[in-house]
Amino acid sequence: MVVKENNDTNRKKFALIDRMQSGLAALIGIQSSQKHQNDFEQNSPWSYITMGILLISGFIILILNIVQWVI
């Protein structure tokens, strides 16, 4: 039973990392069309949309901080 819980936890961590990698690759435009198709065939698009919003928000905050630091 403990092994099953660990497997579920590991899957969630890998799923989060996979979504983050897909979001970053899509953000900078290097994601292959095959990976793009696999992402949306296997999982709900809402998790990718949420990750995209988080990544773009983080990018905007980073840019604002850099500009504020320079000025």
Backbone torsions as a table, in degrees:
resi	resn	phi	psi	omega
1	MET	NA	-39.2	179.0
2	VAL	-66.1	-37.7	179.9
3	VAL	-62.6	-40.1	179.5
4	LYS	-63.4	-42.2	178.8
5	GLU	-64.0	-40.1	177.8
6	ASN	-64.5	-40.4	178.0
7	ASN	-63.3	-42.1	178.4
8	ASP	-63.8	-40.8	178.6
9	THR	-64.9	-43.4	179.1
10	ASN	-64.2	-39.5	178.3
11	ARG	-63.1	-41.1	179.7
12	LYS	-65.1	-40.8	178.6
13	LYS	-64.3	-45.0	179.3
14	PHE	-66.6	-36.4	178.6
15	ALA	-64.3	-41.1	178.4
16	LEU	-64.5	-44.8	178.9
17	ILE	-63.9	-41.6	179.3
18	ASP	-62.4	-42.9	178.7
19	ARG	-66.1	-38.0	178.5
20	MET	-66.1	-42.6	178.1
21	GLN	-63.6	-41.9	179.0
22	SER	-64.3	-41.3	179.0
23	GLY	-64.2	-44.0	178.8
24	LEU	-65.6	-41.7	179.3
25	ALA	-64.1	-41.4	178.6
26	ALA	-68.5	-36.1	-178.7
27	LEU	-63.2	-39.4	-179.6
28	ILE	-98.1	0.9	170.7
29	GLY	82.1	29.1	-179.3
30	ILE	-115.6	10.3	-178.3
31	GLN	-79.5	134.6	179.9
32	SER	-74.7	156.2	-179.9
33	SER	-67.2	-31.3	178.1
34	GLN	-66.3	-43.5	178.0
35	LYS	-64.5	-39.5	178.1
36	HIS	-60.8	-45.6	178.8
37	GLN	-65.1	-42.7	179.4
38	ASN	-62.1	-39.6	179.8
39	ASP	-58.6	-47.0	-174.7
40	PHE	-85.1	-14.4	174.3
41	GLU	-80.6	-32.1	-173.5
42	GLN	-92.5	-27.3	-171.9
43	ASN	-133.2	167.7	176.0
44	SER	-71.9	139.6	179.8
45	PRO	-69.2	-17.8	-177.1
46	TRP	-64.0	-35.0	178.4
47	SER	-67.1	-34.9	178.0
48	TYR	-73.8	-36.9	177.0
49	ILE	-64.0	-44.1	177.9
50	THR	-61.9	-45.0	179.4
51	MET	-63.8	-39.3	177.6
52	GLY	-62.0	-42.8	178.0
53	ILE	-63.3	-42.9	178.6
54	LEU	-63.6	-43.0	-179.3
55	LEU	-66.1	-42.0	179.1
56	ILE	-67.1	-39.6	177.0
57	SER	-62.0	-44.0	177.6
58	GLY	-62.4	-39.3	178.6
59	PHE	-64.4	-43.6	179.4
60	ILE	-63.7	-43.4	178.1
61	ILE	-62.6	-40.8	177.8
62	LEU	-61.1	-47.3	-179.8
63	ILE	-63.1	-43.0	178.7
64	LEU	-61.7	-40.6	178.5
65	ASN	-67.1	-39.3	178.2
66	ILE	-65.0	-44.3	179.0
67	VAL	-63.4	-42.9	179.6
68	GLN	-64.1	-37.9	179.1
69	TRP	-66.8	-38.9	-178.8
70	VAL	-70.4	-40.1	-177.6
71	ILE	-79.7	NA	NA
